[in-house]
Amino acid sequence: MIKIGLVLKEMLKTMNITQVALASKLGVTPTTINNYFDSDNLTYQTIVKICDACGVDAWKVLASVETELPMTFFEAMDSLSKLTEEQQKFISARLAADVEFVTTFKGIKKP
C-alpha cells in the first residue's frame, strides 16, 4: 500500500517546493511537514491544506493512492453475521449515509 505522505512528498519534489517553503505557507514547522510525509494516517483536512498550498486538487492526489482492503468480501460478510441486530442496523445506516454522500458529491443519479 502506498502511503499518502509519500505521495505528497513526491508531489512536492516534482513541483520543486521545499518542505521549508510548504511549512511557511501552512504556518507549521518543517518538522511537522516531515512528520506528515512519514504518516499514512493524515486527516482529510491536512491533505486538503497541503494540496491547496501547492495549488493541486486534493481529489486527484487521493485518487493516486492505492488502497488495500483489510479483508475479502466474504470475510467481511462473515464478520457482519456475528454482530447483533442492533450493530448490523447501525452499520447499514452508516453505509447508506456514506453512499448518499458519495452519490451527492459525484453527482450520481440514483435509480
C-alpha distance (Angstrom), angle and dihedral (degrees) to the residues before:
residue distance angle dihedral
M1 . . .
I2 3.80 . .
K3 3.79 115.3 .
I4 3.80 115.7 -127.4
G5 3.80 88.7 -135.6
L6 3.80 90.6 60.4
V7 3.80 90.9 49.4
L8 3.81 90.5 51.9
K9 3.80 91.6 46.6
E10 3.80 91.1 51.9
M11 3.81 89.8 47.3
L12 3.81 90.4 55.9
K13 3.79 91.8 47.3
T14 3.81 90.8 51.7
M15 3.80 91.0 49.0
N16 3.84 93.3 45.5
I17 3.81 91.6 -121.7
T18 3.79 115.0 146.0
Q19 3.78 123.9 -140.1
V20 3.80 87.7 -119.2
A21 3.82 91.2 55.2
L22 3.80 91.9 47.2
A23 3.80 91.3 47.5
S24 3.80 89.1 52.8
K25 3.82 92.0 50.5
L26 3.81 91.3 49.7
G27 3.80 96.6 40.9
V28 3.80 93.9 -121.3
T29 3.80 134.3 111.8
P30 3.81 123.5 -90.5
T31 3.82 86.2 -116.9
T32 3.81 89.3 60.6
I33 3.82 90.1 51.7
N34 3.80 89.9 49.3
N35 3.81 89.6 51.1
Y36 3.81 89.6 51.2
F37 3.80 90.2 54.5
D38 3.79 92.2 50.0
S39 3.80 91.2 52.3
D40 3.77 131.1 89.8
N41 3.79 91.8 -174.0
L42 3.82 106.2 66.9
T43 3.76 119.2 151.2
Y44 3.76 118.4 -113.0
Q45 3.82 89.0 -116.3
T46 3.81 91.6 56.4
I47 3.81 91.9 48.7
V48 3.81 90.5 50.2
K49 3.83 92.1 48.5
I50 3.80 91.4 51.6
C51 3.79 93.0 46.1
D52 3.81 92.8 46.0
A53 3.80 90.6 50.8
C54 3.82 88.3 53.7
G55 3.80 95.2 42.8
V56 3.79 92.9 -116.1
D57 3.81 129.6 133.6
A58 3.82 107.0 -109.9
W59 3.82 92.1 -149.8
K60 3.80 90.9 59.3
V61 3.79 90.3 51.4
L62 3.80 92.2 47.5
A63 3.80 91.0 47.7
S64 3.81 89.5 56.8
V65 3.80 92.5 59.2
E66 3.78 115.8 94.2
T67 3.75 114.7 -132.9
E68 3.74 126.1 -152.1
L69 3.78 120.8 -155.8
P70 3.79 112.7 -134.6
M71 3.79 93.4 -138.9
T72 3.77 141.8 13.0
F73 3.78 122.6 -97.7
F74 3.79 90.8 -105.3
E75 3.80 92.2 50.7
A76 3.80 89.0 50.8
M77 3.81 92.3 49.8
D78 3.79 90.6 49.0
S79 3.81 90.2 51.3
L80 3.80 91.6 48.3
S81 3.79 91.7 52.2
K82 3.80 88.7 60.3
L83 3.80 93.6 58.1
T84 3.77 124.8 95.9
E85 3.80 118.2 -102.7
E86 3.81 89.5 -106.5
Q87 3.82 91.7 53.2
Q88 3.81 90.9 47.7
K89 3.82 91.0 51.6
F90 3.80 90.4 49.9
I91 3.81 92.2 51.6
S92 3.81 91.7 45.8
A93 3.80 91.0 51.9
R94 3.80 91.4 47.7
L95 3.80 92.7 49.4
A96 3.81 90.6 48.5
A97 3.81 89.8 52.1
D98 3.82 91.1 49.3
V99 3.80 91.7 49.8
E100 3.81 89.7 48.5
F101 3.81 90.6 52.2
V102 3.80 94.4 48.2
T103 3.79 94.6 45.8
T104 3.79 91.1 48.3
F105 3.81 93.2 45.6
K106 3.78 94.3 47.8
G107 3.80 93.3 40.0
I108 3.79 92.7 -120.4
K109 3.78 113.6 164.0
K110 3.76 115.7 -132.5
P111 3.81 118.1 -130.8
